[in-house]
Amino acid sequence: MNFKMLPLLALINLPAAAQDRWQINLGWDHLAEAKETDSDAATMVLAKRSDGRLASLQVGYRFADFPASDLSVTAEHQFRKTFSSAIQARGPLSPPDQSGQISKQTFSPGIQWNFHRTFDYGFGLQARFERLEATVGAWNPSTTYFRPWLNLYLGYTFQTGSRVRPTIGLRSSGALLTTEAPSLVRAGDDAPTRKRLLRAMAGDGEASLQVGLRF
């Protein structure tokens, strides 16, 4: 056997080996509202966003099969979106309210365990890199927020009799680490405080409608 031909043979047979292994999803993700700080009335801070919706693209590759289930590696990108935002500090000693904009985009490698019966369902874990930038009042902090997210999925695959099958589903996602909005009165208006406030405004949960193709 000519071993020099092995790379070429592997390349020729790659499409056949990859059949029924890939899935591509488009998502419409709705972010949960940012939470307010539970501190004393003089230093409470409330961070708000409006129109918390993003578009996303997810690609998955199934690498292990089990009876009625499989494991996939995934990569997801949430496209950059700019939101209107406001910071409301409550209490007589609090600074005045500030408004502006915050932008967000993410890249998330992950792993997903899927079950296929009448409906598809599964759960997964993502390592999300969230790029956050803001222009609020007189300051414009930016930060990369890395944290794990848990996903729960319920969907349906339409059987078309061909290799390409449409899918539709709902996904609920939650961050396993969160950041509480800081007290601007106690912490001061410095760079670490601004970045912490920006992370608190990023949101800790999502609900997503997803449509895609499995092939």
C-alpha positions, 0 to 999 in steps of 0.5 A: 500500500502506498502510504503517501496516498493516505492524506489524499484518500482521507480528503476524498472521503471526508464529505462522506464521513461528515454526513449527518454530523453538522448543524447550523442554527440562526438564533434570535436571542432575548437578554434578561434585564440587568438586576439592581443592587440590594444594598442600603437605600443611599447607595443602590444602583440600578442598571437598565438596558432597552431592546435586549435582542441579538442575532446569533449564528451557531455551528455544531459538529457531532463527534460521539454517538450513543443510543438515541443521543449524541455529543457535539462540539459547538461554536456560537457568535452573537453579532454586535448589538448596541443598546440604549442604557441607563444608570439610576443611583438611588438615595440622597447621596447618589450621583445623578442618573446617566444614560448612553449606549452599551454594545455587546458581542460574544464568541462561545465555544461549547459542548452539547449533549442532545437527545433525539426522540419525537422531539429533540432536547438537550443541554450544553455548556459554553465558555462565553467571551463577551466583548462589552463597550459603553458610552454612558455619561462622561465615561466609556469603559470596555471589557471582555467578560469570560464566564461559563453559561448553561444551555437547555434546548427543546426542538423538533427536526423535520424529516424530509427524506434527504440529508438536509433536514430543517430544525426549529427550537427554543433555548434557555441560557443562564450564566453560572457566574454573575456580577453585582452592580457596584455602589458608585458612592462607596466604590468611587467613579474609577476604572475598576468600578466602571468595568464592574458596572458594565459587566453587571449590565451585560445580563445573566440570562437569555431566551432564544428562538433558533432555526437551522439545518441538520446535515 
